[in-house]
């Protein structure tokens, strides 16, 4: 399974994928890592010998032009899956349509509960005792795609947004890796590999 991974920051999810999936011994290969700006995630990819690219919004006339440039850059690597690993940009419907059912994202809650940018803060404010992480397919509506896997994380009485988020991120990394491994072996419902976009 050929992966293109998109990042915007530190790349800890990416590093977990490199350490466990991109070993040259299994069915997963990270063929490229892209970003919307220079970031530590690109450095991690470079250190692993993975090709990198940057498609910066500031270098394009508008959001649509940036989306098309990003779409071309991703498609040039012929991915089976596109993984948003801490990618902090929302892509448009045309980008999503170019990779139907193939874009994977993570979210720090048990979707459909607490979608959006402040999931951990919202879970704490609501007073839930269990939250977690979700790996899902990306569709036009934010955090609304089919759920591929979830893991629960208990909320401690003394949790802050930061402490809870750190535990969720640890669980999220493990969930992402295990889900991609399962998908690479054809276990995504029908059991048949998805056609390459």
C-alpha positions in Angstrom: 0.0 0.0 0.0 1.6 3.2 -1.2 1.0 6.1 1.2 1.4 9.9 0.8 1.3 11.5 4.2 0.5 15.2 4.7 1.7 17.0 7.8 1.8 20.5 9.2 3.8 20.2 12.5 5.9 18.0 14.6 5.1 14.8 12.8 4.7 12.4 15.8 2.0 10.4 14.0 4.3 10.3 11.0 7.2 9.1 13.1 5.1 6.3 14.5 4.2 5.2 10.9 7.9 5.4 9.9 9.0 3.3 12.9 6.4 0.5 12.5 5.1 0.5 8.9 7.8 1.9 6.7 10.3 -0.8 7.4 10.8 -2.4 4.0 9.5 -5.7 5.4 5.7 -5.2 5.3 3.0 -4.2 2.8 3.2 -0.5 3.5 5.5 2.1 1.9 5.5 5.8 2.6 6.3 7.1 -0.9 6.2 10.8 0.0 5.5 13.3 2.8 4.0 16.7 1.9 3.3 19.8 4.0 1.8 23.2 3.7 4.9 24.8 5.2 8.4 23.8 6.4 8.0 21.7 9.6 9.6 19.1 11.8 7.5 16.4 10.1 9.4 17.0 6.9 12.6 16.7 8.7 11.5 13.3 10.1 10.6 12.1 6.6 14.0 13.3 5.2 15.9 11.5 8.0 14.1 8.3 6.9 15.0 8.8 3.3 11.4 9.6 2.2 10.8 12.2 -0.6 9.2 15.4 0.7 7.4 18.3 -0.9 5.8 21.6 0.2 2.8 23.3 -1.3 2.4 26.6 0.5 -1.0 28.4 0.3 0.9 31.8 0.2 2.4 30.8 -3.2 -1.0 30.4 -4.8 -3.6 33.0 -5.9 -6.5 31.5 -3.9 -7.6 28.5 -1.9 -8.8 26.7 -5.1 -5.5 27.1 -6.8 -3.7 25.8 -3.7 -6.0 22.8 -3.6 -5.3 22.0 -7.3 -1.5 22.3 -6.7 -1.6 20.0 -3.7 -3.8 17.6 -5.5 -1.3 17.4 -8.4 1.6 16.9 -6.0 -0.1 14.1 -4.2 -1.4 12.4 -7.3 2.1 12.4 -8.9 3.1 9.8 -6.3 0.2 7.4 -7.2 -0.9 6.7 -3.6 -3.3 4.0 -2.6 -4.0 6.1 0.5 -3.5 9.7 1.5 -3.0 10.1 5.3 -3.6 13.4 7.1 -1.2 13.1 10.0 -1.6 16.4 11.8 -2.3 18.2 8.6 -3.9 21.5 9.6 -5.6 22.5 6.4 -9.1 21.7 5.1 -9.1 20.5 1.5 -11.9 21.1 -0.9 -14.5 18.7 -2.4 -12.5 18.4 -5.7 -9.4 17.3 -3.8 -11.5 14.7 -2.0 -13.1 13.5 -5.2 -9.7 12.9 -6.7 -8.9 10.2 -4.0 -12.3 8.7 -3.4 -12.5 6.7 -0.1 -8.7 6.9 0.1 -8.1 9.8 2.5 -7.5 8.9 6.1 -7.6 11.3 9.0 -7.4 11.1 12.8 -9.5 13.0 15.3 -9.1 13.3 19.1 -12.6 12.2 20.2 -15.0 9.3 19.7 -16.8 10.7 16.6 -19.5 11.7 16.0 -19.1 13.3 19.5 -17.0 16.5 19.6 -16.1 17.2 16.0 -14.1 20.3 15.1 -10.9 21.9 16.2 -11.5 21.9 20.0 -12.5 18.3 20.6 -10.5 17.8 23.8 -11.6 21.1 25.3 -15.2 20.4 24.4 -15.1 16.9 25.9 -13.8 18.3 29.2 -16.3 21.1 29.3 -19.2 18.6 28.7 -17.9 16.4 31.6 -17.6 13.1 29.8 -15.8 10.3 31.6 -14.7 8.5 28.4 -13.4 10.1 25.2 -10.8 8.8 22.8 -9.5 8.9 19.2 -11.0 8.1 15.8 -9.5 7.1 12.5 -11.9 8.0 9.7 -12.2 8.5 6.0 -12.3 12.2 4.8 -15.5 13.4 3.1 -16.7 16.9 2.3 -18.2 17.5 5.7 -15.5 18.0 8.4 -15.0 15.0 10.7 -18.1 13.2 9.2 -16.5 10.4 7.1 -17.0 6.7 7.7 -15.3 5.6 10.9 -12.5 3.1 10.3 -11.5 2.5 14.0 -11.8 4.0 17.4 -10.1 3.7 20.8 -11.4 4.8 24.2 -9.4 7.0 26.6 -10.6 7.5 30.2 -10.9 11.1 31.5 -9.2 11.5 34.9 -10.6 13.7 37.6 -7.6 16.0 37.5 -7.2 16.1 33.7 -6.4 19.4 32.0 -6.8 19.9 28.3 -3.1 19.3 27.9 -2.8 16.2 29.9 -5.8 14.5 28.4 -4.7 15.5 24.9 -1.3 13.9 25.4 -2.9 10.6 26.4 -5.3 10.8 23.5 -2.4 11.5 21.1 -0.5 8.4 22.4 -3.6 6.2 21.8 -4.2 7.9 18.4 -0.7 7.0 17.1 -1.2 3.4 18.0 -4.7 3.3 16.5 -3.5 5.0 13.2 -0.7 2.5 12.8 -2.8 -0.6 13.5 -5.6 0.7 11.2 -3.2 1.4 8.3 -1.6 -2.1 8.8 -5.1 -3.6 8.6 -6.0 -1.6 5.5 -2.8 -2.6 3.8 -3.8 -6.3 4.2 -7.1 -5.6 2.5 -9.3 -5.7 5.6 -11.5 -2.7 5.0 -15.0 -4.2 4.7 -15.1 -6.0 1.3 -11.7 -7.6 1.8 -10.7 -6.5 -1.7 -8.0 -3.9 -2.2 -9.2 -0.5 -3.2 -8.4 0.6 -6.7 -5.6 3.1 -6.9 -6.9 6.6 -7.7 
